[in-house]
Amino acid sequence: MATKIRSEKRSRAEPPLDKILKGDSIETMRTLPDASVDLVFADPPYNLQLGGDLTRPDNSRVDGVDDDWDKFASFADYDRFTTAWLAEARRLLKPDGAIWVIGSYHNIFRVGSILQDLGYWILNDVVWVKTNPMPNFRGTRLANAHETLIWASRSKDARPTFNYQALKTANDDLQMRSDWSLPICTGSERLKGAGGGKAHPTQKPESLLHRVIVGTTNPGDLVLDPFFGSGTTGAVAKLLGRRFIGIERDPDYIAAAAKRIAAVAPAAPEDLETTPSKRAAPRVPFGAVVERGLLRPGARLYAPLRKHVARVKADGSIAVTDKDGVEVQGSIHKIGAHVQKAEACNGWTFWQFETESGLKPLDFLREKVRREAKK
């Protein structure tokens, strides 16, 4: 009978949106419809295997993770648990969906192996370098100053969302790397429980989720967090105009997360637009630039430092004359590669044209054509 009930629930056309579902993560995921989620962000139990209390040099107790939800009888038990929830997550992902899983050295290697066994395709591992990590109070190991995130697509053939240009812009126009220096959750961002202590021992900083969600989802996408905890994923998703589903079984965590999310004011839709990726922009052939008269046949193009000169042809090709006086003609990319003796070249950024203020790359004209097409 239980299987039948799950099957009936799974047949729903639409998943619940912007809800915290109370219950076991795996059992609750089984009630959600296939291929309904754009992104999964998972902060599962790490299976820290802590033995006894952890104290500081002054003998005060460290408020660490000693909750029952982080305890497993063996590695085999943890692997079965991990396989079960990752299998459900993969079922729930759309064909081009992706997953982020965060962990520490205690579990992330096991998680990575199981991800691959289930057919996920690992895209990156990201090292979150904590700018203010907890010291190793016992002095028996290196201070654990980082955690690892695995970003994986549902399959090798999937085309997951990646807002490359948005992340580059956020990083002051430098390509975003896989080492992220961010502080742990402290101060006013840290939720407090009834007794004044931490409402949740492993609350993640909003800055971390902000980067993940901006970088790998679009406004309106649905993000599932099967280990919702204090609700960081839901709070950031709401702020950024994404939908969310959270799964959590602890009523205190649910209450704290619900209160937190209710206080979030979503950003205006016009403020959610990210810097578009050039890969996603409409293709513009160089011939269109010539056809529109932005460059006339016979116009000169220059390589950097004016090392080479090319003439624009009426059909959108360009021509250079080699040292033997032979004219070579082809596309801006082919001729750019030819003069550099390279296998390939992006002619839009290599070739430059003359303006009153100096040389500008051809890409300037391509963007002008794209802007005109939007009007």
Secondary structure, DSSP 8 states (H G I E B T S, - for coil): -HHHHHHHHHT-SS---SEEEES-HHHHHTTS-TT-EEEEEE---------S--B-TTS-B------GGG--S-HHHHHHHHHHHHHHHHHHEEEEEEEEEEE-TTTHHHHHHHHHHTT-EEEEEEEEEESS----TTSSS----EEEEEEEESSTT------HHHHHHHTTTS---SEEEE--S-GGGS-B-TTSSBSSTT---HHHHHHHHHHH--TT-EEEESS-TT-HHHHHHHHTT-EEEEEE--HHHHHHHHHHHHT-----GGG------TTTS----HHHHHHTTSS-TT-EEE-GGG--EEEE-TTS-EEEE-TTS-EEEE-HHHHHHHHHT-S---HHHH-EEEETTEEEETHHHHHHHHHHHH-
